[in-house]
């Protein structure tokens, strides 16, 4: 079959190959410590499960509105309004089968071919893929190491803006770095957005995955509510990655367009799961808090061991479930310049499986530091201790 | 916000407006007879429900492979191979969140901008929308009345083919007409496909919704397996419209491309529902047969009443859950030339709500006959009798 030309511009998530390699290594009888997974090995709260099952029994198994059931749109608008300090109504919410669909739909709704789109790199690789697939120009921006976390490389970002730049993708709190913008950074970024008349995808997949302090949203900056679409997902907070439910939240004008794309792409999101999510939002939050407590404990154990390893320096992000240690010194000591050589050597010597910078967008010129990504969402504390203990021994041998 | 230019080419399902009008009329205290709904008011079989619930309890709540769980791909390949008399393997199946996603993904995978695509009109309006949205030229083909059902207007179809025609969309068995191609028609169409080197989307959403005889698939024609992608859905057979599960089935080369689109668009389909569908395919089929028996009874009641009305002539399709009566004479007698005037007059006089030809693609030149669509999937026999009784009285008054 003759495949269409646009498929040549379609990217993917190369991290799946890491999972496949880890699986193959495990199949040979080896113990694998899965730090490559951006998935949770925790159960979905019973509020969600019970709400969904009840809805099936109640016959919520037929089609529902393309934009989602009104009750969920209203509940999500109320929830996000409260946590963000803004005012959204149900008309600002369009339900999606997951967080990811918002990326492509935002781009289809707002980007013309030839438009330049700022996106984080290292970052979630689907941004780059979807921008180019739909005929845009993907313009990367970077984060640099600050005193206690990663900071936007603001000057480089501004220098890359041209009169063709129309959109900005902000992933705050960020995968893979765990980076988080300060209020000052948000304010500076909002100025930039107004100055250059940009619209913004605010990917907040990890907004609620927070252990200390309070998340603040870019959309609460003056003038940004009208220019931003939030990517919301139930996947992380409610350990619902495999259920596939999320939402796009933004100005009615673009939300209506995205709902029309829903009509074309998948009719609607699963009907009864929306009742489950509604029960999750409105019900008892103790299981949600338990998920966060578990993740926080894992973070602290992992960060402490990583920072005890010679040649590794790792921030302790207050949010997400990712660590992005700087391994420049370690790789130099090991005499390994190539990420894939380093990653495979670690896997085969220790069973510790992780992603590297290579899995988060194309490398950009002048990158000198080396980073790898550890996800602690899919591995329990005893295995974190055992796996990273082995990794430490290998690093220091 | 500045909406992208491509959104100007995006269509929708105007039938939703009919549902909204019916809802508004009901809200005023009127009885509405919902013949406009392409949805089922029947319960999902317990095999599917139990299988899905069990999978949640077993922790199938995290991500699954982008192309679907291997067990479901294998079971679906076996099921479709058996019913179609062809040989598919798991590598030919990519699971989707519904039947509809296959339409857009087929077009993105195989159509270049400027390509001409043959599609049925009257037909499912999303074909027209997705072809034009992705930059193609939508070229309609029609069905004409034969002795005991609708037949492809073959000569007109062939006359519309140019050297830019690359794809054909075939919806067999057909919504809204209930049309079904004979073996001879399939053979003739396969010749045409080979002669003009076309690839084919075979939308078989209603393949298993059959009351008498056996469905035969276009893909079993010589040479067509390599040139066709089947749109498969669990929605109708298992009364699962709101669960959102289906698949694209075709040559590995295009299935791999569609799986890569899955990675970008929604990561994967719901994990535990795939176990429910697997249980539905492999479990006891008595509830599936009961659904078909119920629908057949509704069909016979509805067809008999419609054909008893002066000025209406209606085929009795062996498949789908749609009727497409010719109401040319009736509308002339009523002095109503406009579809919307006729539809609203009927709704307000009788409570009977239906779609018309207008909801199934743009009208084409030289259409002389008038048709409306009755769906009997969402209304029980007593309401069919009562509603169509009132409709008959109004028609003949």
Interface residues (C-beta under 8 A of the other chain):
Chain A: X1 X2 X3 X4 X5 X6 X7 X10 X11 X12 X13 X16 X39 X40 X41 X43 X44 X49 X52 X53 X56 X59 X60 X61 X62 X63 X64 X66 X97 X98 X100 X101 X104 X108 X109 X110 X111 X112 X126 X129 X130 X133 X166 X199 X226 X227 X239 X240 X241 X242 X243 X244 X251 X253 X254 X257 X260 X261 X263 X264 X265 X266 X267 X268 X269 X270 X271 X272 X273 X378
Chain B: X1 X2 X3 X4 X5 X6 X7 X10 X11 X12 X13 X16 X39 X40 X41 X43 X44 X49 X52 X53 X56 X59 X60 X61 X62 X63 X64 X66 X97 X98 X100 X101 X103 X104 X108 X109 X110 X111 X112 X126 X129 X130 X133 X166 X199 X226 X227 X239 X240 X241 X242 X243 X244 X251 X253 X254 X257 X260 X261 X263 X264 X265 X266 X267 X268 X269 X270 X271 X272 X273 X378
